[in-house]
Amino acid sequence: MLLGARFTDRCCLHRPIVCLSRRFKFSSPAKPQDSHCVDKDCDDFLPWLEQKAGVEISSVLSIGKSTYGRSLFASKSIQTGDCILKVPYNVQISPDNVPSKINYLLGDEVGNIAKLAIVILVEWKIGQDSEWAPYINRLPQPGEMHSTIFWSEGELKMIQQSSVYQETVNQKAQIQKDFLAIKPVLHHFSENLFKDISLKEFMHACALVGSRAWGSTKGLSLIPFADFVNHDGFSESVLLSDEDKQLSEVIADRNYAPGEQVLIRYGKFPNATLLLDFGFTLPYNIYDQVQIQVNIPHHDLLRTLKLELLHRHCPPKIGDVNSFSSMGNSFTIKEVKSARGKGRGIPQSLRAFARIFCCTSPQELSDLAVEAAQNDGRLARRPLKSWNREIQAHQVLLSWITQLINEYNTSIKSLPPASPLYETFALRKQMARDLLTGELRVLKSAGAWLENYCATLTTKSYLSDQNGSRAKF
Ligand SMILES: C[S@@+](CC[C@H](N)C(=O)[O-])C[C@H]1O[C@@H](n2cnc3c(N)ncnc32)[C@H](O)[C@@H]1O
């Protein structure tokens, strides 16, 4: 039987990004500083959870302290392919755990993150009498969390260049909105417990959910014990769900010696996601990407025509990150692996946008509409018939990318000096640097590809002029 066939689902920490299938290709040795440091505070945690679950959860892992907070360590030798933990659904916390009296009063607009945050708050306020107290007590404190929603305005300024800045503003606004909706409900549930519940407490609970809940059939689930494992972007181990057996499990992607920190991959997350949702970055993240916004300028006489055409042919797809909209056009660029390859990483929709952007007559636009109708309905997905126009469109795209590269370079150079006295600021500055340098690397790779594309096309165009015919492109 194929190993993967048993699993009906793979889950990532809550961002809906698909995880890789299980191939044990890479191995990423734990870093030297990650050797086991026993966390005495957690000695009773696994026995408590196993008793609650009624089954063994892990015989090869223990909770310890690492440079990344609490972590799971091998307590015995682990071999590639070993199942290292199994957490049954009956000890996972989902929105179903919201007390029914609260659930009944919550409006439809309150999402799963807020619902799980409510569960944390209720159990936290109940204190030692809570059935989840051993878990709630081990969750990180506000000062230990670095998601950008906790950054000061001055700290956020460091990442103004990145889309994470606006996403942070949006996330904070959403948390405030949710808080206004849930506060009266919590008061109604228990005025005593929630008489002075603050936005800060709710934000902390939301950040806990954002950094340790996995997507599940119930929307989102906190998975005690499994959520003490830290992230390694190169790991091939992910958290798997077995719906038949009603449990979540992790299979080792490499051998571990006793005392080594065990890491899994939360998802194929860029630093932007790691920073916003988890409060950390990787110095070199292969999944980095950049979100860019471009628009047809107001002074373009064909603006209305172009926008109409774009919307007619490219209706925004739900969940599509590269989309056209009346507010602006947002595209996600990933690292382009080779300047001479296919340009994978630059979305086709962005290149199409640049082609439409460069049209200077209604006839050109109408020709593109006809071409789209004759093909798969999508506009400007093929190279323009005129090589000059095709080169021009990509030069425009290159000019946007070059401008961004310059802005990122300036942002990195102007990162403020950090004093070792302000540890939190120094840490966040390093995260800002990781984020910006990763996004800059992606932009540079796109720029190199575009330069090469324009140069190749220019040469071909010149040669075909010399030969008096258009070379095959
Ligand atoms: C699912 S929890 C893992 C357990 C956590 N370390 C704890 O103390 O409870 C995710 C959090 O662990 C930390 N973390 C995980 N992987 C990390 C990494 N590679 N580098 C830095 N921090 C990491 C971040 O604070 C993140 O928000």
The ligand as an SDF file (V2000), in Angstrom:
LIG
                    3D

 27 29  0  0  0  0  0  0  0  0999 V2000
    3.0120   26.1370   16.4740 C   0  0  0  0  0  0  0  0  0  0  0  0
    3.9420   27.1160   17.5520 S   0  0  0  0  0  0  0  0  0  0  0  0
    5.3270   26.1310   17.9210 C   0  0  0  0  0  0  0  0  0  0  0  0
    5.6020   26.0540   19.4160 C   0  0  0  0  0  0  0  0  0  0  0  0
    6.1220   27.3250   20.0240 C   0  0  0  0  0  0  0  0  0  0  0  0
    7.5660   27.4210   19.8300 N   0  0  0  0  0  0  0  0  0  0  0  0
    5.8030   27.4320   21.5110 C   0  0  0  0  0  0  0  0  0  0  0  0
    6.6590   27.9130   22.2690 O   0  0  0  0  0  0  0  0  0  0  0  0
    4.7020   27.0990   21.8960 O   0  0  0  0  0  0  0  0  0  0  0  0
    4.5320   28.3060   16.4050 C   0  0  0  0  0  0  0  0  0  0  0  0
    5.4360   29.3720   16.9940 C   0  0  0  0  0  0  0  0  0  0  0  0
    6.7330   28.8370   17.2650 O   0  0  0  0  0  0  0  0  0  0  0  0
    7.7620   29.7560   16.8830 C   0  0  0  0  0  0  0  0  0  0  0  0
    8.5130   29.1630   15.7510 N   0  0  0  0  0  0  0  0  0  0  0  0
    8.2250   28.0260   15.0870 C   0  0  0  0  0  0  0  0  0  0  0  0
    9.1510   27.7510   14.1660 N   0  0  0  0  0  0  0  0  0  0  0  0
   10.0550   28.7500   14.2130 C   0  0  0  0  0  0  0  0  0  0  0  0
   11.2620   29.0500   13.4870 C   0  0  0  0  0  0  0  0  0  0  0  0
   11.7080   28.2720   12.5150 N   0  0  0  0  0  0  0  0  0  0  0  0
   11.9380   30.1800   13.8170 N   0  0  0  0  0  0  0  0  0  0  0  0
   11.5040   30.9910   14.8030 C   0  0  0  0  0  0  0  0  0  0  0  0
   10.3640   30.7700   15.5210 N   0  0  0  0  0  0  0  0  0  0  0  0
    9.6520   29.6570   15.2330 C   0  0  0  0  0  0  0  0  0  0  0  0
    7.0390   31.0340   16.4650 C   0  0  0  0  0  0  0  0  0  0  0  0
    6.9300   31.8450   17.5950 O   0  0  0  0  0  0  0  0  0  0  0  0
    5.6640   30.5270   16.0590 C   0  0  0  0  0  0  0  0  0  0  0  0
    4.6460   31.4880   16.1670 O   0  0  0  0  0  0  0  0  0  0  0  0
  1  2  1  0
  2  3  1  0
  2 10  1  0
  3  4  1  0
  4  5  1  0
  5  6  1  0
  5  7  1  0
  7  8  2  0
  7  9  1  0
 10 11  1  0
 11 12  1  0
 11 26  1  0
 12 13  1  0
 13 14  1  0
 13 24  1  0
 14 15  1  0
 14 23  1  0
 15 16  2  0
 16 17  1  0
 17 18  1  0
 17 23  2  0
 18 19  1  0
 18 20  2  0
 20 21  1  0
 21 22  2  0
 22 23  1  0
 24 25  1  0
 24 26  1  0
 26 27  1  0
M  CHG  2   2   1   9  -1
M  END
$$$$
